[in-house]
Amino acid sequence: MEKSLKSAEYARLIALLVATRHKAGIRQQALAKKLRKPQSFIAKYEGGERRLDVIEFITIAEALGADPLKLLRRWMRDRKQ
C-alpha cells in the first residue's frame, strides 16, 4: 500500500472532497472560516501538498454538509470500478 500524497487513491479522495465543496457552493475561504483554519490549509490539502488524517476528513466533510461515511462509501465503490 502506497502511503503518499501522490498516490492515485489519495488523489481520488481529495478530488471527491473538492467536488463536494464545489457542489455545496462553498469557496475555500468560507470553508476555512468554518474550520477555523487559514485558507492555505484548504489550498494545501486540495493541491496535494498536505495529507489529511481521518479526523480532519470527517471534520471537513461535515463542514461541507456531507456525511463522511457516505463519502467514504462512494470512494470505496468508485475504487472497485
N, CA, C and O atoms as CSV, one atom per row, in Angstrom:
chain,resi,resn,atom,element,x,y,z
A,1,MET,N,N,0.841,-1.180,0.000
A,1,MET,CA,C,0.000,0.000,0.000
A,1,MET,C,C,0.884,1.240,0.000
A,1,MET,O,O,1.704,1.442,0.895
A,2,GLU,N,N,0.701,2.045,-1.002
A,2,GLU,CA,C,1.478,3.269,-1.138
A,2,GLU,C,C,0.917,4.339,-0.209
A,2,GLU,O,O,-0.262,4.684,-0.290
A,3,LYS,N,N,1.758,4.857,0.667
A,3,LYS,CA,C,1.338,5.909,1.596
A,3,LYS,C,C,2.015,7.200,1.156
A,3,LYS,O,O,3.091,7.555,1.638
A,4,SER,N,N,1.373,7.879,0.248
A,4,SER,CA,C,1.983,9.043,-0.356
A,4,SER,C,C,0.929,10.063,-0.734
A,4,SER,O,O,-0.225,9.724,-0.994
A,5,LEU,N,N,1.346,11.314,-0.761
A,5,LEU,CA,C,0.474,12.371,-1.253
A,5,LEU,C,C,0.192,12.194,-2.734
A,5,LEU,O,O,-0.784,12.730,-3.258
A,6,LYS,N,N,1.043,11.448,-3.397
A,6,LYS,CA,C,0.955,11.316,-4.853
A,6,LYS,C,C,0.233,10.051,-5.315
A,6,LYS,O,O,0.147,9.802,-6.518
A,7,SER,N,N,-0.286,9.251,-4.387
A,7,SER,CA,C,-0.965,8.025,-4.813
A,7,SER,C,C,-2.267,8.371,-5.534
A,7,SER,O,O,-2.913,9.376,-5.238
A,8,ALA,N,N,-2.625,7.532,-6.467
A,8,ALA,CA,C,-3.856,7.742,-7.232
A,8,ALA,C,C,-5.081,7.659,-6.330
A,8,ALA,O,O,-6.038,8.410,-6.519
A,9,GLU,N,N,-5.063,6.760,-5.357
A,9,GLU,CA,C,-6.207,6.623,-4.451
A,9,GLU,C,C,-6.397,7.869,-3.592
A,9,GLU,O,O,-7.520,8.333,-3.392
A,10,TYR,N,N,-5.296,8.399,-3.093
A,10,TYR,CA,C,-5.403,9.608,-2.276
A,10,TYR,C,C,-5.879,10.786,-3.133
A,10,TYR,O,O,-6.691,11.594,-2.683
A,11,ALA,N,N,-5.384,10.877,-4.336
A,11,ALA,CA,C,-5.813,11.947,-5.253
A,11,ALA,C,C,-7.312,11.862,-5.517
A,11,ALA,O,O,-7.980,12.893,-5.596
A,12,ARG,N,N,-7.851,10.650,-5.653
A,12,ARG,CA,C,-9.290,10.479,-5.861
A,12,ARG,C,C,-10.084,10.895,-4.630
A,12,ARG,O,O,-11.172,11.458,-4.755
A,13,LEU,N,N,-9.552,10.624,-3.447
A,13,LEU,CA,C,-10.220,11.029,-2.214
A,13,LEU,C,C,-10.294,12.553,-2.124
A,13,LEU,O,O,-11.333,13.111,-1.773
A,14,ILE,N,N,-9.197,13.213,-2.441
A,14,ILE,CA,C,-9.176,14.674,-2.407
A,14,ILE,C,C,-10.086,15.242,-3.488
A,14,ILE,O,O,-10.789,16.226,-3.256
A,15,ALA,N,N,-10.076,14.633,-4.661
A,15,ALA,CA,C,-10.966,15.087,-5.741
A,15,ALA,C,C,-12.427,14.983,-5.306
A,15,ALA,O,O,-13.246,15.829,-5.665
A,16,LEU,N,N,-12.747,13.963,-4.545
A,16,LEU,CA,C,-14.112,13.803,-4.033
A,16,LEU,C,C,-14.458,14.936,-3.065
A,16,LEU,O,O,-15.564,15.473,-3.111
A,17,LEU,N,N,-13.522,15.299,-2.194
A,17,LEU,CA,C,-13.758,16.417,-1.278
A,17,LEU,C,C,-13.904,17.733,-2.036
A,17,LEU,O,O,-14.768,18.547,-1.708
A,18,VAL,N,N,-13.081,17.940,-3.026
A,18,VAL,CA,C,-13.156,19.165,-3.829
A,18,VAL,C,C,-14.504,19.225,-4.559
A,18,VAL,O,O,-15.158,20.267,-4.575
A,19,ALA,N,N,-14.912,18.108,-5.160
A,19,ALA,CA,C,-16.200,18.068,-5.857
A,19,ALA,C,C,-17.353,18.321,-4.886
A,19,ALA,O,O,-18.329,18.985,-5.236
A,20,THR,N,N,-17.240,17.799,-3.688
A,20,THR,CA,C,-18.271,18.017,-2.667
A,20,THR,C,C,-18.325,19.485,-2.284
A,20,THR,O,O,-19.406,20.043,-2.097
A,21,ARG,N,N,-17.167,20.109,-2.168
A,21,ARG,CA,C,-17.121,21.543,-1.841
A,21,ARG,C,C,-17.752,22.357,-2.963
A,21,ARG,O,O,-18.547,23.261,-2.707
A,22,HIS,N,N,-17.402,22.037,-4.200
A,22,HIS,CA,C,-17.972,22.757,-5.345
A,22,HIS,C,C,-19.487,22.573,-5.400
A,22,HIS,O,O,-20.228,23.532,-5.613
A,23,LYS,N,N,-19.940,21.334,-5.208
A,23,LYS,CA,C,-21.374,21.052,-5.248
A,23,LYS,C,C,-22.119,21.830,-4.161
A,23,LYS,O,O,-23.255,22.258,-4.365
A,24,ALA,N,N,-21.476,22.007,-3.013
A,24,ALA,CA,C,-22.082,22.755,-1.908
A,24,ALA,C,C,-22.024,24.270,-2.148
A,24,ALA,O,O,-22.653,25.042,-1.426
A,25,GLY,N,N,-21.264,24.685,-3.168
A,25,GLY,CA,C,-21.140,26.109,-3.469
A,25,GLY,C,C,-20.342,26.876,-2.436
A,25,GLY,O,O,-20.608,28.049,-2.175
A,26,ILE,N,N,-19.364,26.208,-1.850
A,26,ILE,CA,C,-18.544,26.820,-0.799
A,26,ILE,C,C,-17.142,27.079,-1.340
A,26,ILE,O,O,-16.504,26.187,-1.901
A,27,ARG,N,N,-16.680,28.294,-1.166
A,27,ARG,CA,C,-15.316,28.643,-1.572
A,27,ARG,C,C,-14.319,28.204,-0.496
A,27,ARG,O,O,-14.689,27.972,0.654
A,28,GLN,N,N,-13.061,28.098,-0.890
A,28,GLN,CA,C,-12.025,27.711,0.069
A,28,GLN,C,C,-12.028,28.613,1.305
A,28,GLN,O,O,-11.936,28.131,2.433
A,29,GLN,N,N,-12.133,29.902,1.086
A,29,GLN,CA,C,-12.086,30.861,2.195
A,29,GLN,C,C,-13.227,30.617,3.186
A,29,GLN,O,O,-13.014,30.658,4.398
A,30,ALA,N,N,-14.429,30.365,2.677
A,30,ALA,CA,C,-15.586,30.121,3.543
A,30,ALA,C,C,-15.430,28.810,4.317
A,30,ALA,O,O,-15.783,28.735,5.494
A,31,LEU,N,N,-14.903,27.786,3.659
A,31,LEU,CA,C,-14.665,26.518,4.343
A,31,LEU,C,C,-13.616,26.700,5.431
A,31,LEU,O,O,-13.771,26.193,6.542
A,32,ALA,N,N,-12.563,27.415,5.113
A,32,ALA,CA,C,-11.512,27.666,6.095
A,32,ALA,C,C,-12.082,28.383,7.323
A,32,ALA,O,O,-11.730,28.059,8.457
A,33,LYS,N,N,-12.940,29.331,7.093
A,33,LYS,CA,C,-13.554,30.061,8.206
A,33,LYS,C,C,-14.386,29.121,9.079
A,33,LYS,O,O,-14.324,29.194,10.306
A,34,LYS,N,N,-15.163,28.239,8.447
A,34,LYS,CA,C,-15.956,27.255,9.195
A,34,LYS,C,C,-15.067,26.350,10.040
A,34,LYS,O,O,-15.424,25.975,11.157
A,35,LEU,N,N,-13.914,26.006,9.495
A,35,LEU,CA,C,-12.984,25.095,10.174
A,35,LEU,C,C,-12.061,25.819,11.148
A,35,LEU,O,O,-11.315,25.187,11.895
A,36,ARG,N,N,-12.116,27.150,11.134
A,36,ARG,CA,C,-11.206,27.980,11.948
A,36,ARG,C,C,-9.743,27.674,11.608
A,36,ARG,O,O,-8.885,27.508,12.475
A,37,LYS,N,N,-9.516,27.611,10.306
A,37,LYS,CA,C,-8.179,27.362,9.754
A,37,LYS,C,C,-7.886,28.444,8.735
A,37,LYS,O,O,-8.808,29.094,8.242
A,38,PRO,N,N,-6.609,28.648,8.408
A,38,PRO,CA,C,-6.302,29.584,7.318
A,38,PRO,C,C,-6.701,28.972,5.973
A,38,PRO,O,O,-6.762,27.751,5.828
A,39,GLN,N,N,-6.967,29.826,5.008
A,39,GLN,CA,C,-7.330,29.364,3.669
A,39,GLN,C,C,-6.230,28.470,3.094
A,39,GLN,O,O,-6.511,27.568,2.306
A,40,SER,N,N,-4.992,28.717,3.483
A,40,SER,CA,C,-3.870,27.915,2.979
A,40,SER,C,C,-3.996,26.441,3.384
A,40,SER,O,O,-3.487,25.566,2.682
A,41,PHE,N,N,-4.664,26.156,4.504
A,41,PHE,CA,C,-4.897,24.773,4.913
A,41,PHE,C,C,-5.691,24.035,3.832
A,41,PHE,O,O,-5.357,22.913,3.452
A,42,ILE,N,N,-6.754,24.695,3.345
A,42,ILE,CA,C,-7.594,24.112,2.302
A,42,ILE,C,C,-6.791,23.966,1.012
A,42,ILE,O,O,-6.797,22.911,0.377
A,43,ALA,N,N,-6.103,25.039,0.638
A,43,ALA,CA,C,-5.321,25.033,-0.599
A,43,ALA,C,C,-4.249,23.941,-0.580
A,43,ALA,O,O,-3.991,23.310,-1.605
A,44,LYS,N,N,-3.634,23.720,0.562
A,44,LYS,CA,C,-2.556,22.732,0.638
A,44,LYS,C,C,-3.069,21.303,0.520
A,44,LYS,O,O,-2.453,20.486,-0.164
A,45,TYR,N,N,-4.186,20.985,1.173
A,45,TYR,CA,C,-4.642,19.600,1.013
A,45,TYR,C,C,-5.285,19.398,-0.356
A,45,TYR,O,O,-5.153,18.325,-0.945
A,46,GLU,N,N,-5.976,20.408,-0.866
A,46,GLU,CA,C,-6.571,20.265,-2.204
A,46,GLU,C,C,-5.500,20.217,-3.288
A,46,GLU,O,O,-5.692,19.574,-4.320
A,47,GLY,N,N,-4.392,20.882,-3.064
A,47,GLY,CA,C,-3.305,20.916,-4.038
A,47,GLY,C,C,-2.309,19.780,-3.900
A,47,GLY,O,O,-1.341,19.705,-4.657
A,48,GLY,N,N,-2.540,18.897,-2.939
A,48,GLY,CA,C,-1.660,17.746,-2.767
A,48,GLY,C,C,-0.380,18.025,-2.009
A,48,GLY,O,O,0.566,17.240,-2.076
A,49,GLU,N,N,-0.338,19.133,-1.289
A,49,GLU,CA,C,0.860,19.460,-0.513
A,49,GLU,C,C,0.767,18.976,0.929
A,49,GLU,O,O,1.767,18.955,1.645
A,50,ARG,N,N,-0.429,18.589,1.352
A,50,ARG,CA,C,-0.652,18.195,2.731
A,50,ARG,C,C,-1.591,16.995,2.757
A,50,ARG,O,O,-2.564,16.935,2.005
A,51,ARG,N,N,-1.289,16.050,3.626
A,51,ARG,CA,C,-2.113,14.851,3.770
A,51,ARG,C,C,-3.076,15.043,4.935
A,51,ARG,O,O,-2.697,15.551,5.991
A,52,LEU,N,N,-4.324,14.632,4.732
A,52,LEU,CA,C,-5.330,14.722,5.785
A,52,LEU,C,C,-5.341,13.449,6.618
A,52,LEU,O,O,-5.096,12.355,6.108
A,53,ASP,N,N,-5.628,13.607,7.910
A,53,ASP,CA,C,-5.878,12.414,8.710
A,53,ASP,C,C,-7.385,12.182,8.754
A,53,ASP,O,O,-8.155,13.007,8.262
A,54,VAL,N,N,-7.797,11.088,9.329
A,54,VAL,CA,C,-9.210,10.704,9.305
A,54,VAL,C,C,-10.085,11.712,10.058
A,54,VAL,O,O,-11.210,11.978,9.635
A,55,ILE,N,N,-9.599,12.267,11.145
A,55,ILE,CA,C,-10.374,13.246,11.907
A,55,ILE,C,C,-10.580,14.508,11.083
A,55,ILE,O,O,-11.670,15.081,11.084
A,56,GLU,N,N,-9.545,14.941,10.385
A,56,GLU,CA,C,-9.670,16.117,9.514
A,56,GLU,C,C,-10.657,15.842,8.385
A,56,GLU,O,O,-11.474,16.701,8.054
A,57,PHE,N,N,-10.589,14.651,7.792
A,57,PHE,CA,C,-11.518,14.293,6.725
A,57,PHE,C,C,-12.963,14.387,7.213
A,57,PHE,O,O,-13.815,14.965,6.538
A,58,ILE,N,N,-13.231,13.824,8.375
A,58,ILE,CA,C,-14.589,13.850,8.936
A,58,ILE,C,C,-15.034,15.276,9.195
A,58,ILE,O,O,-16.157,15.649,8.855
A,59,THR,N,N,-14.168,16.073,9.792
A,59,THR,CA,C,-14.490,17.466,10.109
A,59,THR,C,C,-14.780,18.269,8.846
A,59,THR,O,O,-15.723,19.059,8.811
A,60,ILE,N,N,-13.977,18.069,7.819
A,60,ILE,CA,C,-14.167,18.778,6.546
A,60,ILE,C,C,-15.479,18.350,5.895
A,60,ILE,O,O,-16.259,19.195,5.456
A,61,ALA,N,N,-15.721,17.055,5.831
A,61,ALA,CA,C,-16.961,16.556,5.221
A,61,ALA,C,C,-18.173,17.154,5.927
A,61,ALA,O,O,-19.107,17.619,5.275
A,62,GLU,N,N,-18.160,17.143,7.231
A,62,GLU,CA,C,-19.292,17.687,7.991
A,62,GLU,C,C,-19.437,19.185,7.775
A,62,GLU,O,O,-20.556,19.690,7.694
A,63,ALA,N,N,-18.325,19.904,7.680
A,63,ALA,CA,C,-18.376,21.352,7.423
A,63,ALA,C,C,-18.973,21.642,6.048
A,63,ALA,O,O,-19.538,22.711,5.822
A,64,LEU,N,N,-18.845,20.686,5.139
A,64,LEU,CA,C,-19.415,20.831,3.798
A,64,LEU,C,C,-20.873,20.368,3.753
A,64,LEU,O,O,-21.522,20.453,2.710
A,65,GLY,N,N,-21.379,19.884,4.875
A,65,GLY,CA,C,-22.755,19.408,4.933
A,65,GLY,C,C,-22.916,18.009,4.363
A,65,GLY,O,O,-24.021,17.601,4.004
A,66,ALA,N,N,-21.810,17.275,4.279
A,66,ALA,CA,C,-21.826,15.925,3.725
A,66,ALA,C,C,-21.647,14.898,4.840
A,66,ALA,O,O,-21.066,15.189,5.885
A,67,ASP,N,N,-22.147,13.719,4.602
A,67,ASP,CA,C,-21.974,12.602,5.528
A,67,ASP,C,C,-20.636,11.939,5.210
A,67,ASP,O,O,-20.467,11.395,4.118
A,68,PRO,N,N,-19.678,11.972,6.145
A,68,PRO,CA,C,-18.359,11.396,5.860
A,68,PRO,C,C,-18.415,9.912,5.501
A,68,PRO,O,O,-17.633,9.448,4.671
A,69,LEU,N,N,-19.328,9.166,6.117
A,69,LEU,CA,C,-19.439,7.743,5.791
A,69,LEU,C,C,-19.931,7.529,4.368
A,69,LEU,O,O,-19.453,6.635,3.671
A,70,LYS,N,N,-20.883,8.345,3.935
A,70,LYS,CA,C,-21.365,8.237,2.562
A,70,LYS,C,C,-20.267,8.580,1.569
A,70,LYS,O,O,-20.147,7.941,0.524
A,71,LEU,N,N,-19.461,9.592,1.895
A,71,LEU,CA,C,-18.346,9.947,1.010
A,71,LEU,C,C,-17.345,8.800,0.916
A,71,LEU,O,O,-16.877,8.469,-0.173
A,72,LEU,N,N,-17.018,8.196,2.053
A,72,LEU,CA,C,-16.073,7.080,2.036
A,72,LEU,C,C,-16.646,5.879,1.285
A,72,LEU,O,O,-15.922,5.200,0.557
A,73,ARG,N,N,-17.931,5.618,1.458
A,73,ARG,CA,C,-18.554,4.513,0.709
A,73,ARG,C,C,-18.495,4.775,-0.789
A,73,ARG,O,O,-18.231,3.868,-1.579
A,74,ARG,N,N,-18.742,6.020,-1.170
A,74,ARG,CA,C,-18.663,6.384,-2.592
A,74,ARG,C,C,-17.248,6.189,-3.114
A,74,ARG,O,O,-17.049,5.647,-4.202
A,75,TRP,N,N,-16.266,6.633,-2.333
A,75,TRP,CA,C,-14.868,6.469,-2.713
A,75,TRP,C,C,-14.515,4.986,-2.846
A,75,TRP,O,O,-13.827,4.585,-3.785
A,76,MET,N,N,-14.992,4.182,-1.900
A,76,MET,CA,C,-14.727,2.739,-1.947
A,76,MET,C,C,-15.386,2.099,-3.172
A,76,MET,O,O,-14.775,1.268,-3.844
A,77,ARG,N,N,-16.627,2.483,-3.459
A,77,ARG,CA,C,-17.346,1.943,-4.606
A,77,ARG,C,C,-16.629,2.302,-5.913
A,77,ARG,O,O,-16.448,1.458,-6.790
A,78,ASP,N,N,-16.229,3.564,-6.020
A,78,ASP,CA,C,-15.529,4.018,-7.224
A,78,ASP,C,C,-14.162,3.356,-7.357
A,78,ASP,O,O,-13.680,3.129,-8.466
A,79,ARG,N,N,-13.549,3.052,-6.234
A,79,ARG,CA,C,-12.235,2.429,-6.203
A,79,ARG,C,C,-12.263,1.037,-6.840
A,79,ARG,O,O,-11.292,0.602,-7.459
A,80,LYS,N,N,-13.388,0.355,-6.675
A,80,LYS,CA,C,-13.522,-1.011,-7.178
A,80,LYS,C,C,-13.835,-1.068,-8.668
A,80,LYS,O,O,-13.734,-2.129,-9.285
A,81,GLN,N,N,-14.211,0.053,-9.240
A,81,GLN,CA,C,-14.587,0.070,-10.657
A,81,GLN,C,C,-13.390,0.269,-11.552
A,81,GLN,O,O,-13.533,0.307,-12.774
